[in-house]
């Protein structure tokens, strides 16, 4: 952000990072759950996804 030396460009970079973070969280969580999905029941998988969704919802508010 300091490289651009402009507040509007720094804000743009910051917003792009804010969008990228939750997408990476969902992507890595999905990859991990696909790997262990045979060990969990559907109810537990739903609870995990609901928890991740609530985390993202709380961060956005």
N, C-alpha and C positions, 0 to 999 in steps of 0.2 A: 504494500500500500504506500509505503514511503517512496518507492521508486517512481510512481506516477506523479507525485507531488501535486495532486489535484483532489479536492474533497469529493467531487462527484464521481470520479473514477474509483477512488477508494471506497465509496459507498457501494458502487456497482460490484466491486470485487467482494466486499463483505456480504452483500446479498446473495451473490452466487455461492459463496461458501456456506451461507445459512441454508440454502436449498440443497446443497450437495450433502451436507452432514446427515440429515434424516434418511436420505435415499441410500447412503452407504450403510447406515444402521439397519434398514430394512433388508437390503441385499445380503449383508453378512449374516443376519439372523436367519433369513430364508435358507441360505446355503447350509448353515449349521443344523437347522431343523430337518432339512431334507436328508442329511446324513444320518440322523438319529430318529427319523420318523417311525421306523419299524419298532422302536422300543417304547414309544409313547402312545397313549390312546388319543382318540380324536378330541375328547374333552380337554385333555391336558394341552394339546396343540392349540386348541382354540383359546385357552386361557393365556398361553404364552403370547400368541398374536394379539390378543386383547390388551395384554400388559404393554407390549411394544407400541400399540396404537395409542394407549393412554399416555405413555411417555412422550410420544410425538405431539399429541394434543396439548399436553401441559407445557411443552417447550414453545409451541406456537402462540399460546395465550399469554 
